[in-house]
């Protein structure tokens, strides 16, 4: 370990030690490789961000431990017509500052989430209007029949209209432009935990909301969240007892953690798919040696990249078996996934070379690849392995790996030619992946995370039909057709579904969800 890394590790452990001295029997200390980038629940559609803020803010509809829909700020919902849903709101709920929750907050929050700078626009794209029909009732009208609306809004959090207006936070924090406001650093939700202290990239302290409207199953009174980027330091902190929960556990350290006297690894499948995207819109790539044209507009180049990537090697050496290679943008557990379609193109370097030559690039070319190095499991190493694979067909990858704090704003404003992304469909349905990742980009939020602007009008047409189709057999057939077209186009380069690995103290009981949300209300710690 370098001197600089040693100093950083020592500083982190010093902070943890100080935290440990202050911690009582009902304090849980959590470490993650990164930090939530903001406390604004509409600022970034990213799992750690949403998981963190969902302990403070709540949705109308949430999830149970088995990921089925659960009533939160709405006690019930029903369709009153094919395009109108009525939500009855919960009585007696207060925001953390004591302000009563009402329909006005719901109308305001949906408008805010749909507005400029919001990263949650994709959840509101097909909503025509949200209207108040009483202090504790709202109607949501959609642009067409939308049978999965409750699933679509299950990650859209409700903010206090009064608090946002008083704190000049009526617009979301825009991570793409680096615009901040009060909602970045302070929070006022209705959830089971409140924010007591926020030091970005250092630590965030949450305390139990004793005025919470519902039941908090766990006994935790305080949660101290500390980002620890260095994997070895994170593992050492868990094994020594300086932290009680950490994730992810590096795949190479799973056995070591399980062999320790104080901790164990809780592992399970994750719904997230890791894939690579390519700029298919610009006439010339921003970051490439090819001038005057865009090689990624040629399907032969995209397919060559796909077939040159040694996914089995990544699974074996980088992920140490803790991944499942995939051919789709969704995996098992997502409605619409089929084993029949989930078969990758063969790894074939010679075939890839021929495709490159046929496309006019017999000697390859240079291109910059953007990757995070602290967001997904072994993300930086995966990108290094991809670069090594592509070198075999003459492609020189200039790897730009960086912390997610700078990575996401960069790629989300489409300042990239070739990038990595991970995606968990928030609805646990293939429509979400198609609409967010594969649909043609528009100004209403469709294709919001289709950062390379892949576009096939037939996929678009099918995605819109899938959204409103109520017959499951017909709907699944359309999902299959859309994924077939996307695969034939080589619209993206799917890699794998990663496995979850949380390191947990033997004193802690918690619930691991397949969407990788970590809910404090389901955590308990023994004295």
Secondary structure, DSSP 8 states (H G I E B T S, - for coil): --HHHHHHHHHHHHHHHHHHHH--TTEEEEEESS--S-S-TTS---HHHHHHHTTTSEESEEE-TTS-EEESSEEEEEEEETTEEEEEE-TT-B-TTS-B--HHHHHHHHHHHTSTT-S-GGGTTTEEEEEESSTTEEEEEESS--TTHHHHTTT-EE--HHHHHHTT-SS--BTTTTB--HHHH----SSSEEEEEEETTTEEEEEE-TT-SS---S---EEEEEE---HHHHHHHHHHTS-SEEE---GGGHHHHHHSSSEEEEEEEEEEEEEEEE--SSSS-SSBS--SS-GGGSHHHHHHHHHH--HHHIIIIISTT-EEE-SSSS-TTSBT--TTT-------HHHHHHHHHHTT-TT--EEEEEEESSSSTTHHHHHHHHHHHHHTTT-EEEEEEE-HHHHHHHHHTT--SEEEEEE--TTSBHHHHIIIIIS---TTSTTTT-TT----HHHHHHHHHHHH---HHHHHHHHHHHHHHHHHHT-SEEEEEEEEEEEEETTEE----TT----GGG-EE--
